[in-house]
Amino acid sequence: METQGEWMQEDQDQARANQAAEEEKTITQISAEEKRNRLLRWMLFLVAIVGFIVINYGLFRPKPKPVFDALNSLAHEAILYEEKAGTEDSPIHYPSHNLLELMKFLGENPALGFVPEILDLSQGGWQPEGASVIDYEVSKIAVVQFYHPPQQTHLFQFVFPGKLSDLPKAEAGTAGSLTYQGYGSKEMHLVAWEVHDHLSFLVGRVSVAELAEIASHGVLPH
């Protein structure tokens, strides 16, 4: 038969065993918590590194060049110039019927940065009304506005740096010595040709064939 002292000893031993088990459980929990904290710190560190890379890539990567939709833009400009022609709201910067004056205005205009070759359409009865410079983000464009009094019709010549290969593909046409590409829209037609690394457009409501014929007879004044 066990004595009272032996029972007390057994209770003490059991208490110590329970305490040891609790301590071991606590140590295991602390160790697991530390591992989770280390893993969380590494994840936060990796997120910070990835964020830094993404932000710097966005800030310093080469920005794509803006796309210039020449056909729609010039058709829109021609409609605007036509609607405002002869009014106080006309976008013409330099009104004049003297083509040489207009060529000087454009050729010496620091905002343009190049000397455009402008057509002389006087033989066909087209008189100049003025010139402007359109400042697009991607390009500066020279504009000359022409008017045919008997026909009461406007034409617009646009010139800016570029090549025919920059435009949507179109079947090449010829009118006299002029090789051109023709385009049509609901309201305006466009004829484009290339001269010395510049694109020149003649835009109006007449047909592409008529525009090409008019442009082919335009003699550059000297």
ROTI-701507 format. One record per atom (N, C-alpha, C): x, y, z; residue in three letters. Coordinates in pm, whole numbers, plus 50000, padded with zeros to 5 digits. Layout:
<atoms>
XYZALA;...
</atoms>
This chain:
<atoms>
500864988050000MET;500005000050000MET;500885012350000MET;500505022049909GLU;501295034149900GLU;501005043350017GLU;502045049750062THR;501905059150173THR;501525072750119THR;501175081650213GLN;500795095350175GLN;501945102550110GLN;503175099750156GLY;504355106450098GLY;504555102349954GLY;504305089149930GLU;504475084649791GLU;503455091149699GLU;502175092949750TRP;501175099549667TRP;501575114049634TRP;502085120549735MET;502505134549714MET;503635135149611MET;504575125249619GLN;505695125249525GLN;505195123249382GLN;504195114049370GLU;503635111549236GLU;502945124149181GLU;502235131049269ASP;501565143449225ASP;502565153849180ASP;503655155049253GLN;504705164849218GLN;505345161249084GLN;505605147949068ASP;506215143548942ASP;505285146548824ASP;503975143948844GLN;502995146448737GLN;502915161348706GLN;502965169748811ALA;502925184248792ALA;504125188948712ALA;505315183448750ARG;506515187348677ARG;506435182948531ARG;505885171048508ALA;505745166048371ALA;504795174848291ALA;503685178448356ASN;502725187348287ASN;503345200848256ASN;504135206248354GLN;504785219148334GLN;505785218448219GLN;506545207248214ALA;507525205448108ALA;506835204747971ALA;505685197547970ALA;504945196447845ALA;504415210047799ALA;503935217947895GLU;503435231247862GLU;504555240147810GLU;505745239147878GLU;506895247147835GLU;507315243147694GLU;507325229947668GLU;507705225147535GLU;506705229947429GLU;505405229847466LYS;504365234547374LYS;504525249447346LYS;504845257047454THR;505045271647438THR;506235274447348THR;507335266647372ILE;508545268547289ILE;508245265347143ILE;507475254647122THR;507105250846984THR;506275261746918THR;505315267546994GLN;504475278246941GLN;505305290646908GLN;506225294146999ILE;507095305846975ILE;507955303646851ILE;508495291546836SER;509325288446720SER;508525289446591SER;507285284346593ALA;506425285146474ALA;506065299646442ALA;505825307646546GLU;505505321746527GLU;506685329246466GLU;507895326046513GLU;509095332546458GLU;509275328846311GLU;509005316146278LYS;509125312146138LYS;508125319646051LYS;506885320846103ARG;505865328346027ARG;506275343046011ARG;506835349046117ASN;507275363046110ASN;508405364746010ASN;509355355146010ARG;510455355945913ARG;509945354645770ARG;508985345245751LEU;508405343645618LEU;507665356245575LEU;506905362345669LEU;506185374645638LEU;507135385945602LEU;508255387045680ARG;509245397645649ARG;509845395645511ARG;510145383045474TRP;510695380345342TRP;509675383745232TRP;508415380445257MET;507385383645158MET;507235398645140MET;507245406145252LEU;507155420645244LEU;508365426445172LEU;509535420745197PHE;510765425245132PHE;510675423044980PHE;510195410944942LEU;510055407944799LEU;509025417044733LEU;507915419644803VAL;506885428744749VAL;507475442644728VAL;508285447344825ALA;508905460644812ALA;509855461044693ALA;510645450244673ILE;511575449744560ILE;510805450044428ILE;509755441744419VAL;508965441344296VAL;508305454944270VAL;507765461044375GLY;507155474244360GLY;508145484544312GLY;509355484144367PHE;510405493544326PHE;510735491844179PHE;510845479144135ILE;511175476443995ILE;510065481343903ILE;508805478443941VAL;507665482443857VAL;507575497643846VAL;507735504643960ILE;507645519243959ILE;508745525343873ILE;509975520443890ASN;511085525943812ASN;510975522443665ASN;510425510543634TYR;510225507143493TYR;509215516643430TYR;508165519643507GLY;507145528843454GLY;507675542943436GLY;508595547143525LEU;509115560743518LEU;510155562443410LEU;511005552143391PHE;512185554043307PHE;512135546243176PHE;511115538143153ARG;511075530943027ARG;510795540942914ARG;511285537942794PRO;511025546942681PRO;509535547842654PRO;509035560142643LYS;507615562042617LYS;507335560242469LYS;506265552942434PRO;505965551142292PRO;505605564342226PRO;506005565442100LYS;505675577642026LYS;504175578442004LYS;503635590442020PRO;502205591741993PRO;501895588441848PRO;500775582141829VAL;500365578441694VAL;499575590141633VAL;499985594041511PHE;499325605041442PHE;498475599341329PHE;497185600341343ASP;496255595741241ASP;496085607041140ASP;496995607241042ALA;497045618440948ALA;495755619940869ALA;495205609040820LEU;494045610040730LEU;492835615940801LEU;492485610340915ASN;491315615540987ASN;491575629541042ASN;492805631941090SER;493135645041147SER;493045656041041SER;493615653440923LEU;493615663740819LEU;492225665840760LEU;491455655040747ALA;490075656640701ALA;489285665140800ALA;489505662640929HIS;488835670641032HIS;489265685241025HIS;490565687441009GLU;491065701241001GLU;490485708340878GLU;490415701440766ALA;489875707640644ALA;488425711740664ALA;487655703340729ILE;486255706640756ILE;486165718940847ILE;487015719340949LEU;487025730741041LEU;487405743640969LEU;488475743140889TYR;488905755240816TYR;487835759740719TYR;487175750140654GLU;486135753640557GLU;484955760340627GLU;484545754740740GLU;483395760340813GLU;483685774440864GLU;484945777040904LYS;485305789940964LYS;485835800040861LYS;485945795840735ALA;486525804740633ALA;485755817840623ALA;486495828940625GLY;485895842140611GLY;485225847440734GLY;485345840540848THR;484725845240972THR;485805849941069THR;485355856341177GLU;486305860841279GLU;486945849041352GLU;486305837541346ASP;486825825641414ASP;487725817241324ASP;488075822341207SER;488905814741115SER;490245811241181SER;490685798641167PRO;491975794741226PRO;493185799341146PRO;492955806441036ILE;494065811540955ILE;494885821541038ILE;496195819241046HIS;497085828141122HIS;497525840141039HIS;497725837940909TYR;498265848440824TYR;497395849540699TYR;496365857840698PRO;495535859240579PRO;496245867340470PRO;496255862140350SER;496865869240239SER;496515862040109SER;496385869840000HIS;496175864039868HIS;497485863039791HIS;498575866739855ASN;499885866439791ASN;500615853639835ASN;500805844539741LEU;501405831639775LEU;502845833039822LEU;503585842439766LEU;504965844439808LEU;505025849239954LEU;504085857739992GLU;504015862040132GLU;503725850240224GLU;502845841440181LEU;502505829840261LEU;503695820340274LEU;504425818640164MET;505605810140168MET;506655815840263MET;506805829140262LYS;507755835540353LYS;507305833740497LYS;506005835540523PHE;505475833740658PHE;505775819840710PHE;505525809640627LEU;505755795940670LEU;507245792640679LEU;508005797240580GLY;509435793940577GLY;510225800140690GLY;509765811540741GLU;510475818440849GLU;509805816340984GLU;508805807740989ASN;508075805541114ASN;508855796041205ASN;509345800841320PRO;510135792141408PRO;509335780641467PRO;508015782141474ALA;507195771441529ALA;507115759541435ALA;507365761641306LEU;507245751041208LEU;508505742641200LEU;509655749241186GLY;510925742041188GLY;511345736141055GLY;510625738540946PHE;511045734140813PHE;510395743340710PHE;510895742540588VAL;510375751040480VAL;509515742440389VAL;508205744240391PRO;507335735940307PRO;507325740640162PRO;507125731240071GLU;506975734639930GLU;505485735839901GLU;505075747939867ILE;503655751039850ILE;503305751739701ILE;502155746539667LEU;501715746639528LEU;501175760339487LEU;501415763739360ASP;500775775439299ASP;499655770339210ASP;498425772239256LEU;497265766939184LEU;496515777739106LEU;497185789039085SER;496505800439022SER;496085797338879SER;496835788738809GLN;496475785638670GLN;495115778538662GLN;494745772038768GLY;493445765338771GLY;492365773838832GLY;492675786438863GLY;491685795438919GLY;491575795039070GLY;492535788239136TRP;492515787439283TRP;493385798439341TRP;492805806739423GLN;493565817639484GLN;493815814439632GLN;495015817539680PRO;495305815239823PRO;494565825239909PRO;494175820740028GLU;493485829440123GLU;494255831340253GLU;495245822840277GLY;496015824440400GLY;496725811640438GLY;497525812540544ALA;498335801140590ALA;498305800440741ALA;498595788540792SER;498625786140937SER;499645775440968SER;499955774041097VAL;500755762941147VAL;499935755741253VAL;499715742841233ILE;499005734641330ILE;500035727441416ILE;499895728541546ASP;500865722641638ASP;500265710141703ASP;500535698541640TYR;500195685841703TYR;501375681441789TYR;501105673241888GLU;502185668341975GLU;503245660941895GLU;502825653541795VAL;503745645141720VAL;504345652141599VAL;503755663241555SER;504235669741434SER;503695683841423SER;504465692441355LYS;504015705841318LYS;503595705341171LYS;502475711441140ILE;501905710341005ILE;501675724140946ILE;502185726140825ALA;501925738540751ALA;500615737040674ALA;499815747640674VAL;498515747540605VAL;498405759740515VAL;497965757540393VAL;497605768640303VAL;496185766240255VAL;495375776640263GLN;493965775740224GLN;493775782440088GLN;493115775039995PHE;492845780139861PHE;491325781139841PHE;490945790239750TYR;489515792039721TYR;489325794239572TYR;488265788039517HIS;487925789739376HIS;486595797239370HIS;486635810539342PRO;485405818539348PRO;484265813539261PRO;484495810339131PRO;483365805639051PRO;482745792739106PRO;483575783839155GLN;483065771139209GLN;482635772439356GLN;483055783239420GLN;482785785339562GLN;483205773039645GLN;484425768739617THR;484955756639679THR;486335759339738THR;486615753139849HIS;487925754439912HIS;488765741839891HIS;490075743939886LEU;491055733039892LEU;492085736739999LEU;492715726640055PHE;493695728940161PHE;494935720240135PHE;496085726840140GLN;497335719340130GLN;497955718540269GLN;498285706340310PHE;498945703740437PHE;500325697740408PHE;501335702340480VAL;502695697140461VAL;503315694640598VAL;503935683040614PHE;504645679840739PHE;505685668940711PHE;506685667440797PRO;507705657040775PRO;507095643140775PRO;507545634940681GLY;507045621240675GLY;507255615040538GLY;506855602440526LYS;506975595040401LYS;505645588240370LYS;505455584940243LEU;504235578140203LEU;504075564740274LEU;505215558540307SER;505165545640377SER;504595546940518SER;504515559340571ASP;503915561440703ASP;502385560540697ASP;501815561440578LEU;500365561840563LEU;499805547840540LEU;498505546140562PRO;497885533340527PRO;498125530040380PRO;498275517240352LYS;498555513140215LYS;497395516940124LYS;497755522040006ALA;496765525539906ALA;497405523839769ALA;496585521039671GLU;497105519239536GLU;497655532539485GLU;498885532039434ALA;499515544239383ALA;498865548539253ALA;498715561639236GLY;498185567039113GLY;499155577139054GLY;498955580638930THR;499785590638865THR;498905600838795THR;499355613438800ALA;498705624338727ALA;499825633138677ALA;500085632638546GLY;501245639538494GLY;502505633438554GLY;503355641838611SER;504575637038675SER;504385634038823SER;503155635538872LEU;502885633739015LEU;502505619139043LEU;503215613039138THR;502855599839189THR;502245601839327THR;501055596639346TYR;500315599839468TYR;499595587639522TYR;499075589039643GLN;498145579439703GLN;496875586939737GLN;495745581339702GLY;494465588039723GLY;493655581239832GLY;492915589439907TYR;492085584340016TYR;490765592040015TYR;489725585540061GLY;488415591840066GLY;487765590240201GLY;486935599740237SER;486135598940358SER;484715603340322SER;483855604040422LYS;482465607740395LYS;482355621840339LYS;483215630940386GLU;483075645040347GLU;484255650240266GLU;485455645440294MET;486645650640229MET;487415639540159MET;488085643340050HIS;489015634339982HIS;490425639839999HIS;491385630639996LEU;492775634540022LEU;493685628139917LEU;494635636039870VAL;495685631139782VAL;497015634239850VAL;497885624139860ALA;499165625839930ALA;500315622439837ALA;501385630139847TRP;502615627139773TRP;503795631239860TRP;504955626539822GLU;506165628639903GLU;507145637639828GLU;507665647739900VAL;508645656839842VAL;509735659439945VAL;510955654839917HIS;512105657740004HIS;511815654540151HIS;511425642140179ASP;511175637440317ASP;510025644740384ASP;509165650740305HIS;507955656840360HIS;506735651340287HIS;505665649940362LEU;504395645940303LEU;503575658340272LEU;503025658540153SER;502155669640114SER;500785663840080SER;499735670440130PHE;498365666140106PHE;497605677540040PHE;496755674039945LEU;495755683339895LEU;494405677239934LEU;493605685140005VAL;492365679940064VAL;491195688740022VAL;490095682439984GLY;488915690039946GLY;487745680839920GLY;486625686839878ARG;485405679239855ARG;485315673739713ARG;486235677939625VAL;486245672339489VAL;486835658339495VAL;486725651039384SER;487155637039382SER;488675635839394SER;489115623839425VAL;490555621039434VAL;491225623939300VAL;490605619639190ALA;491175621839057ALA;491305636739027ALA;490305644639063GLU;490365659139042GLU;491455665439128GLU;491555661139253LEU;492605666339341LEU;493985663439284LEU;494175651239235ALA;495485647539179ALA;495795655839055ALA;494785658138973GLU;494985666138851GLU;495325680538887GLU;494625686138986ILE;494915699839030ILE;496335700739086ILE;496715691039170ALA;498055691239232ALA;499145689839126ALA;498885681639023SER;499905679338921SER;500215691738840SER;499255701138835HIS;499465713538762HIS;499935724938851HIS;500105722038980GLY;500585732439070GLY;502075734639049GLY;502425746839014VAL;503825750238987VAL;504385757439108VAL;505495752539161LEU;506105759139277LEU;506665772639235LEU;506245783439298PRO;506775796639264PRO;508205798139315PRO;509015805739244HIS;510415808039284HIS;510715823039283HIS;
</atoms>
